[in-house]
Amino acid sequence: MIIAHDLGTTGDKASLHHDDGRLIASHTAVYETDYGRGGVVEQDPHAWWAAVASATRALLAATSTEASEVRVVGLSGQMMGAVFLDEQLSLVRPAMIWADTRSSVQSDRLANAVGQDVGYATTGHQFNPTYSLSKIMWLREHDAATFSRVAHVCQAKDYVVARLTGRLATDPSDASGTNSFDQDTGTWSTAILEAAGIDVRLLPEILPSTSVVGEVTAEAAAFTGLAAGTPVVIGGGDGPLAALGAGIVDESDGAYAYLGSSSWVSFAAPRPLLDPGKRTMTFNHVVPGGFVPTATMQSGGGSLQWIADLLEPGADGTAFDWLVGDAAAVEASGEGLFFLPHLLGERSSYWNPDARAAFVGVSRHHGAGHLTRAVLEGVAFNLSTCVDAFRQSGAVIDRVDAIGGGAKSDVWLQIMADVWGVTVRRRDIVDEANSLGAAVTAGVGAGLIADFGVARDLSSVTAFFEPDARRHEAYVAAHERFVDAYARLESWHTEGTP
């Protein structure tokens, strides 16, 4: 058996797989997020570790699996954060996760020192406060006493690997989401780190994603229920592993959309895609020598969860489904109602941490269904802007496979097909795509799986959503109004952001 963990924004999903990667079962353990003023978004890595333990034990119990049957453990994790550790690999403070944008001043200073063109060409990303490097700079400048205790900075899955094995390391996919990684050399960028004033010794060694980092220690075994001595493969960041879980191994496999807390459109490529407008980014793939050009919005599925929480506080899944079902029977943009889904600032394609969400065009007759549909359309419109950016850079996107929790909604996938004007397909593994990618990577690393290509056969297409020509034409015009609404509000948000 293979056990994989996906440390997401809302919880850890543990999944159990056969040695060939086929999914057997999964279990999710949730944890809290602290959203504060001024772009503060933090989590407690102790909660990650507790979730890994509880999810592992629940998964083993539910499937009557003995710990000795688990041959390898693999990891996927949320990217672009900053976990601060001391010399003993103990936590110094809560983690600043990907959604934390308080380090805008530091990011701007870094962009001025290095140059956005140079930084983008080197790392595949713009300098932006959503990335790890400016978060490290922020802590140094705002809490020197705490920073003086920091000996190591890593990502979410790296922290859990260290708790499992006692060894700290990272992989190229997660390293490529820090604003510190040189994609040409495959090493930390000396020039960028010098400009940031950050010692390279703070950052972990970089190992291939399939590397066996170590074995589960006796202490970790007692906490998690795993067997001591079980090999642990480092794995990768959730974006590249979601691609692998969706069967996106190389450029022949087309594009996919991930509809989780953050949402993105991505595909595999043999080299970084450098957009002249810097609207998109490129991560390293977990597949050696591969890359995953990506356009990510901060709050995709998170916008839908927000409106559900707002309209139905404490709602269970039934009430949530009711809201989306009600949205299917009404119009939003067709009545001039739009939602700008920038609840956490925005990455692609605006790269504006000061952007904020807004309903535009609300009328007295609009109810919960209208607002929910506006959110569904708003996310689809924003991702359409991302799709347009790729097409303008020469990428061919004529079909999109959807994964992530939001992909379970027929209503939403049909809206996306109509907005984008392409066929959208649902695969039979949506929630577990990230952990499936981690399981395949672990299986390859442990010698259980021959190559990454098996990922293509571990899920199948279960539904097709074809675009309606009439609705697509209407949505093309509506998308122009959506983009115009953002442009008109951009300076207002920037001037008024505390």
N, C-alpha and C positions, 0 to 999 in steps of 0.2 A: 504494500500500500504506500501511497504518497499522501502526506498532509501538506496543504498549502494554506497560507494566511494572506489575506488582503486587508491591510490596515487603512481603512477609508476615513472619510471625514466624520461619519456618524457612528462607526463601529468597526469591529474586526470580524470579517467573514472567514471562518475556517472551513475548508472543504477536504473531503476524503476522496481519493482517486485510486483506481487500479494502477498497477505498475506501468500500463500503457497510456496512462493519462485520463482514461474514461472516468467521468464523475460518478461518484456513488451517493454522496450526501453532503449537505453543508449545514452550518449553524452560525448564527451571528450573535455576537455580544456587543452591546452598545456602550458608548461613553459620551460624556458631555463636552460641549465647546463653550468657552467664555468669549462672548462678543462684547466688546467695550467701545467706548467713544474714541474717536481719533484713529480708527483703523485697527484697533486692538482685536486680534483673534488668536486665542491661545488654547492649548490642551495640556493635560497632565500626562506625560508618558508613562507614569506609574499605572494610569488607567488603561493604556494600551496593553501593557504587560499583563495586567489582571484580566483583560478581555481575551488575550491570547490563551491564557491558562484556562479560563472558564469555557471558552469556545472549544478548546481542544478536548477537555474532559467531557463536555456534553456530546461532542461529535463521536468520541470513542464509545461512550455509553450507549448512545442512540443506535449505533451500528454494531454493537457487541464486538468491537474490534479490540484486540489485545495490543498493548503498547509495543510489544515485540514484533508485531506484524508491520509496523511503520518502518519503511526502509530509508526514507529521507524526508526532510522538511524543507519547504521552499517559501520564500517571502515576496510579497508585493506590498508597496506602501505609498501613501500620499507623498507627493514630491514638493520640493521648493521651500521646505520649512527650515527651521534651525532648532536642533536639540542640543542643549548646552550641558556638557559633562566635565567632571573634574578628572584628576589623574587616575582615580580609582574607577572611572567610568560610572560614577554616581551623578544623579541629576543635580544641577545647580539652580535651576529655575524652571518654570513651565515652558513648553515649546511654543515658539512663534510659528504657526502653521502657514501654509501657502496663502491663505486668505488675508493674512495680516499685512496691512499696507502703511503702517505708521512710519516707515523708513524712507519716505519720499525725498526728504532733504539729502540723505546720504546717497540715495540712488542718483539723484540729479548731479551731485558733486562728482560721483564716479563717472557718469556719462560725460561730464565736462572735462574730466582729467584724461580719460581714455579716448573719448569720441564714440558716439553711437555707431558710426559706420564701422570703426575698428572692432568695437565690442560685438556687434552683430555678426561680422565676418568671422570672428574668432570663436564665439560661443554658440552661434545660431539663434541668439535671443537678444532682444533689447535689454538694456539696463532698466530695471523696474523694481519697485519695492515689494512685489510679490515673490521675488527670488531671495535665496538664502544670504548672499553676500552682504547686501545692504542691511539686512536684519542683524547680522553680526556687528556691523559698523554702528548700528543704532544702539545696541546694548553697550558697546565700549564707550560711547559718548554720553549715554544717559544713566548708566549704572556701573560706574567704574569699579566699585567694590565687588559687585557680583562678577563682572567680567574678569577681574583679577584671579578668580577661582577657576575660570574656564580653561581647560587643557585640550578639549576636543569638541568639535561641532559636527553633527551628523544628521542624517535623515531618519524618518520614522522607522523604516524597516531595518536600517542599520542598528538602531538602538535595540530593537527586539533581538536581532541576531547576536548582538553583544551580550544581552541578558541570557540567551540560550547557550552561547559557547564561551563567553569570556573574551572574545576577540572582536575588535572594532575594525570594520572595513566598509567600503562602498563599492559600487559598480559603475560602469560608464553611463548607464541610462540615468541613474539618480544624480551622478556627478554633473551630467549635462543640464540639469535643472537648477544649478546653483548660481549662474552668472560668473563662474570661476573656472570653467573647464574649457580647454583648447581642443576643439574637435579635430583639428589637423594632427596634433601630436598625441592625443589621447591622454594628456596629463593635465594637472592643474596649471593654469596660466600664471607664470611668474610675473608678467607685466601687469596683469589686472590686479593680482593680489598686492603687488608693490604699490599700485595706485591707490588701493583701498587701505593700505597700511596694515594688512592682515598677514600674520605669519603662516606660511604654508603648513607648518607643523600642527596647526589647529585642525586641519582637514584629514580625513582618513586615507589610508592607502586604497588605491583603486584596483580592483580585481575583476576579471571577466565575470559576467552575470551567472555563468554556470559553475563558478568556483565553489568547492566544498570548503567553507571557512573553518569549520571545526565540527565538534560533536557536542551533543546536549550534555551539559555538566550534570553531576549528581544533584546539585542544588536546584537547577532548572527542571530536572526530571521530577523531583519531589513536588515542585510547584505546579507544573503543567500536566503531569500524568504521562508524559512521554518517557521512553526508556533511555536511561543514561547511555551515551555512546552512539545515539542515532545521528547520522550525518546531517549537517545543515548547509544548504546551498544559499548563497547570498541573494540571488534573485534580482529584482529590479524595481524601478519606479512604476506606479500604477498605469501611467499612460502607455508606455511601450508594452507592458504586460497585457493591458487591455487589447492592444493591437494583436498580440500573439493569440490571446484567448478568442479573438474574433476570427482567427484563421488568417490574419494579415502577416505573412512571413516575408514576402518580397513584393516588388512593384507590380507583379502580375495579379495580385489578389484584390486590387481595387481599394475603395475607401470604406471607412466605417465612421459611425457617430456614436459617441459615448454619452448617455443621458443619465449622469449621476448628479451629485451636489454641484460640482462644476461640470460643464459639458464641452465637448470638443468634436471637431471633424479632423480625421487624420488618415494617413496611408503610409505604406512603406516605400522607401527609395534607396538607391545605392549611394546617394550623396546628399548633403544638406541642401535644402531649397532656400535660397536667399531672396526673399521678396524685395523688389526695389523700394516699396513703401514700408518695409519692416512690419507689415501687419501680422505676419505669421511667424512661427518659430520652428526650430528643428531639434528634437531630442535624439540621442543615440538609441538605437534599438537594442534589445537584449540579444538579438541575433547578431553574431559577430560581423562587423563590417557594414551593418545596415543602419539606416536612419529612419525616423518617423516625423516628417513634416506635420505640424499640428497647428490648428487655430482653436484656441481655448477661450471660452467665456467663463467669467467668475461664478455666475449663479444661474445655471441652467435648470436642472432638476431642483436645485435649491429654491428657485423662484416658485415652482409649483408647490413645494412643501411649505413655503412661507405663506402663500395665499390659502392653502388648506388649513394651516394652523390658525390663520387670522379669521377665516370665515367659520371654521368649525373647531374651536379650541379643544384640544384633547381628543380630536376625532380619531376613530378607529378606521381600519381600511375600508369598511363599508361606506362611511360618510365621505371618505376621500374619493372613492369610486363614484359616488353619487354626484359630487361636484363636477368631476370630469365628464360624466354622462350628461349632466345638465348643460354643460358647455357645448356639447355636440348639437344641441337643438337650437342654438342662438347664433347671432352674428356678433363680431367685435369690430375688426377693421372695416368690415362691410358697412358698419354704421358709424365709422369715424372714431372708434374707440381703440386706443393703442396702449400697450404697456412697454416701457423701456426697462429691461430686466437687469439693471445695473446696481443690484442691492449691495454688492461688495466692491464697488468700483468696477473697472473693466480692463481686461487684457485685449485679446483680438476683437475687433481690429483697431480699437481706438487707443489702447494703452494709456488709459487715464484713470489713476487711482481716485480722483475726485468725482468721477461720474457717479450719479445716483439714479435710483429707479424712479419712475413716475408713471402714473396713469394720465393719459391725455385724451380729451374728448369725452369725458364722462357726462352722461345725461341722466335726468331724473328717473327714467324708466329702467336704467341698467341695474341688474341685480347680480347675485352671486355667480350665476352661469355666465353672464357677459364678462365679468371681471376675470373669471377663471379662463374663459376662452382667450381673452386678451393676453393673459400670461402665456398660455400655450402658443399663441401666434407670435408673441414677442420674442420668446426663445427661438422659435423657428426662423423669424426674421433676422435675429442677430447671427444665428449660425449661417443663414443665407449670405450675409455679408462676408462671412469667413469662406464659404464655398466660392463666392465671386473672387475673393483675393487669390485663392489657389488657381482658379481658371485663368485669371489675368497673368499669373506667373507661368502658365503653360501646362498645368496639370489637367488631366482629363478626369472629370468626375461625372460619370453617367449612371452610377448606381451606388447606393449607400446601404451598408448593413448596420442595423441599430442594435446596440447592447446597452447594459445598465438598467437600473430600475425603471426609468421612464419608458423604456422600450416595450414594457408590458401593456402600454395603453394603445389600443387601436385608434382611438380618436387622435392622439398626438401624432402617431406615425403617419396617419392620412393627411393631417395638416402639414407635416413636414414634406411629404411627397408633393402635395399641391403647391407649397411655397417654393420648393427647390426645383420643381419640374423634372424630377428623376424618380426612378423606382426605388422605394425604400423597402428593405427586407428585414424581417425579424428572425433571429436565430433562436434555437431552442434553449440555448444557455445565454441568459442575459445578466442576471444578478451575479453569477459566478464566473464571468468572463475573465476578470482580473486574476482571481485565484486559479482559474484553469491555466492561464498563461504562466503563473508561478509554478504550478505543478509540472507543466511541460519542461520548463527551464530546470527545475529540480531533477526531473527524470533524466534529462540529457546530462546534467552535471554528475549524476550518480551512476550513469551508464545503463539505466533502465530503458531509456528511449533513444533510438538511433539518431534522430535528428529532429530539428524544429518543424519540419514539414508535416509531421503527424498532426499538428494543431489544426490543419485544414479539415481533417476528418473527424474531429472530436465534437463538433457541433454541426447542426444542419439547419437549413432555412425552413421555417414553418409557416411563414405568411408573407405575402407580397402586397404592397400598397402602391398602386399605380396612380400617377398624377392625373387629375381631371383638367383637361385643356382650358375649359372656361374658368375654373377657379384659379388655375395657375396664372392666367392672364390678369385676373383681378388682383391676385396677390403680388404680381410684379409691380403694379401701380401702387399697391398698399405699401410694399417694401420701400419704395421711393419716399413715401410720406414718413415712414418709420425713420429712415436715415435722416430726413430733413428735420424731424422733431428732435433727434439727438443733437444735430448741428446747431439748432436754435437754442437749445438748453445748455450746451456745453459750457459756455462762458459763465452762465448764471450759476451753475453748480460749482465751478471752480472758484468764483468770487465769493460764494457763500459757504464753502466747506470749512468747518471749524478746524 
